[in-house]
């Protein structure tokens, strides 16, 4: 190799290094700008959204007395469902009724696994959760051979509690780290939230900013699973008389549109059940009755049955 050739190769290598450096700096600049934008959005809504500072409130229902603890591996078979649930009380323990699962499904809570029963551990409330109906039916009908529920949903939470810099983000990160330490991989995410932000009349564009940040960050945190995003905003106005809560149950078209616009099957984001319109059975203008909970669970089952499988086709038998 001549001295001239070696010189040319060095110049090419230097040019490639310079381009790579410029590319990395550009990406870093974009990320810094995005982080600043979401931080500014957090500040703009901070006086209008709920805040979670109490440790017990953040952890959710945690009474393990009388609960059967088991190895997490028991709930992860050859075709498992490992479901991460984020959102508000309608996917927490907020519904009326009772449900006893037919299958032995798991409930991941604070790094440990328990046999699941209502109320689910790790989420808000002390009633029943639609999630238990859904995962049990999914196993019973053969969509999966086992199920492990990771329910972090918190009553009254805003999208900005879940997005970067939000009060509930540390809980999400910590839980994902615990799952990773045990070799447990989330393969479905359910996001059902919007009522709290509808209640404070959050603009659709601002809601979309927080939602996109959350979904993008889930991917950055290694969650490659399909994400189901429901259209949900129905709430009871603050001046509503208790005698007739259904009469002043409202929805927010802008938030619903932001949720619909976030659906992108190419990125693994799919439409979940539209509970604003498809589940009218509410006992207080917000929360689902026993019949509403069952209807929602059936809609979830059909939605998941229709999701594409790796390699093509749907998830059903």
N, C-alpha and C positions, 0 to 999 in steps of 0.2 A: 504494500500500500504506500503510495507516494505521500510526501508531506502535504501537497496540495489537496489530495483526497481526504487526508485526516483532518485538515483544516475545515473543509466543507462539511464533513460529518459532525465536527464540533459545533459549527454554526447552526446546522440543522437541529442538533440536540438542544442547543441553547434556545432556539426559537420554539421548539416543542415545549420546553420547560417554562418559557415565558408565557406561552398561550395557556398552559395548564394552570399556572399561577393566577393569571388574569381571570380564567374561568372560575377558579376556586374563590377568588375575591369577589367576583360578581355574585356568585351564589350566596356567599356569606352576607353580602350587602342586602340581597333580596330577603334573606332570612331575618336579618336585623330589622329591616323595614316592616316585615310582616309582624314581628314580635312587638314592635313599637305600636303598630296599628291596633293590635288586639289589646294591648295594655291601655291605650287611650280609650278604646271602647269600654273596657272594664271600668275605668274611672267615670265615664259618662253615665253608666247605668248603676253605679254602686249605691246610690241613695234610693233606688227604686226597687232593687231586687232583694230577696232574702239573703241572709248571711248565716253561715254555719261555723260557729266558733267553739261550741261545746263538744267535747270529745265523744260523749255518749250519743249525742244527736248525730254526729258524723258516722259513728260505727253502726247505728241503727239498732234494731231489736237484737239483743244479745243474751237472753236468758237461756243458757244451755242446760239448766237443771232438768233432768228427766230425758234429755236428748241422747240418742245412741250415737256415739262417735265411732267412726270406721275409717279404714284406710281409704285415702282418696282413689287409689288404684282400683278399688272395688267398683267404682262408678265410671270407669273408663274401659269399655270393652273393645271389640274389634271395629265397631261402627258407632262410636260414642257421639253424644251431643254434649259439648261443653259451652254453656250459654252464659254470656256476659250481658247483664241487664242494667241499663242506665236510664234515668228519667225521674218521673214523679210518682205520686201515690197510686195511680191507677195501674202501675206495674209493680208497686210495692205491696204491702199488706193492707190495702185500702178497700177491698171489696167485701160485700156481705156474703154470708153462706159458709158452708163447711165443705171441705173436700179431703178425702183420704185416698192417697194414690194406690193404684193396684200394683204398680211396679216399685221396686226398691231403688229410688233415685237419691242422688246426693245433693247436699247443700254445703258449699264452700264458705267458710267464715273464719276470718282472722288466721289464715294459714292452716286451718284444720277442716276436716270433712265430717259431716253428720248425716244421718238418714233424714231426708227432708220431710217436713210436715209443716202445716200452718200454725202460727205465723212463721214465715221464712226468716232465718237468721241473716243479719247484715243489712237489712232494709228497714224502712220506716213502717210504723203501724203495728197493730196487734190483731188484725182481722185475717182475711184470706187473700192470697195472691193468685191472680190469673196464671202466673208463670208455672205454678205447680200443676194446674189442670193441663196446661199445654204440653209440658215436657212428659208428663205421664202418658198422655194420649199418643205423643210422638213415639214413645217406646212401645206401647201396647199395639200400635198399628204398624210397627215394623220399620218406621223411617230410620230409627236408631236402635241399637241393642242395649244402650245404657245412657244415663244422663247425669250431668253434674251442673247444678245451678250456682252461678255467681251473681247474686242480685245486690247491686249497690244503690238502687233507686232511692231517692230521698224526697219525702213529702215537701211540696212547695218549691222545689229547686228550679232555678233558672238555667238556661243554656250557658250563661256566663259563670255559673258555679262549676260547670263541668269543663269549660274551655280553659285554655292556658291562663295561669295566674288566678284561677277560680278557687273558692274555698274547698271544693270537693276534688280538685285535681290531685292533691297529694294522696288521698284515699285511693283513687284510681291507679296511680303510679305504683303505690305500695302493694296493692292487690295483684297487679300484673307481675310485679317482681316476685311475689310469693308463689304465684302459679308457675312462673318460669323456673324457680328454684326446685319445684317438685316435678318438672317435666310435663306440666299440664298445659295444653294448647287450646285456647279459645277457638271454636270453629263456627260460632254464630254470635252476632251482637244484635240486641234489640234496644232501640232508642225510642222511647215513648215519652215525650215531654213537650210542653208548649203552653199549658194552661196558666202557669205563673207569669209568663211573659205576656200572654194575652191580657191578663188581669191588669197589668200596668201599662197596657197600650204600647208595647215596644214596636218600633217600626220594623217592617219586614226585612229591609236591607241590613239593619243592625242585627236582627235575629240570625239572618243568613251568615253574617260574618262570624258570629260565635259558633254556629253549627259547622261551617266549613273548617274552622280552626280545630274543633274537636275531632272531626273525622280525619283530617290530615294528620293530626298528632297521633291518633290511634294507629295509623299506618306507620308513622315514624317509630312508634313504640313496639312495632313488630306484629301488630294484629292484622293479619291478611284475610281474616274471615269475612264472609258476607255480612253486611250491615243492613238491618231492616229499620227504616225510618217511617213511622206512622204520621198521618196527618191528624194532629190533635191540638186543640186549643180551647175546647169547651170549658167554660167556667161560670160560676154564679157571681153576679154583680154584688158589690159590697153592700148596697142598700136594699138587697132582696129580702122580702119578708120570709121568715121560716115556714110560714103556712103553705106557700106555693113556690118552692125553689125552681121548679121546672119552667115557670113562667118567665123567669129572668135569667135563664141559662143562655150564655152568649158564646159566639165563636169569632175568630179574628181572621178574615180572608188573607191579609198580608202574611201572617205567620204560616198559615196553611200553604200559601203559594211558595214561600221560602222552603218549606219542607218538601213540597212536590218537586221544586227545582233542584233540590240536592240529590235526587235519585239519578244514578248513573251506573247502569249495569256493567259498563266497561270497566268501571273502577270498583265493582263489587258492592255498590250501594243500591238497594232495592226498596220498592214501596211496601211498607207494612200496612196492616189494616187501617182504614180511615174510621177511627172510632168516634169522631165527631158526628158522623152521619149514620154509621152502621150499627152503633151500639147506643140506642136511646134510653136504655134502662138505667136510670140514675136515681139514687134515693135522696140526694141532697143538692142536685144541680151539678155536682162534680162526679161523685164516686159511683161505681157500678153496683147494682144489686146482684143477687145470686144469679138471676137469669142473664144479666148483662155480662157478668164475669164468664159464664159458660159460653155465651155468644162470642165474646172476644177470643177465648181460647180456641174455639172452633175455627175462627177466621185466621188466627195465627197458624194453626195446623195446616190449613189449606194453602196459605201463603208459603210456608216452608216446603210443603209438598211440591210446589211449583218452581222452587229455586233450581237453577241449573247445577248439575253435578259436574265435578271435574271430568273432562273428556266428552261432555255433552249430555243432553237429556235432562230430565227433571229428577228431583230427589225421591219421588214416590217409588213404590215397588215396581 
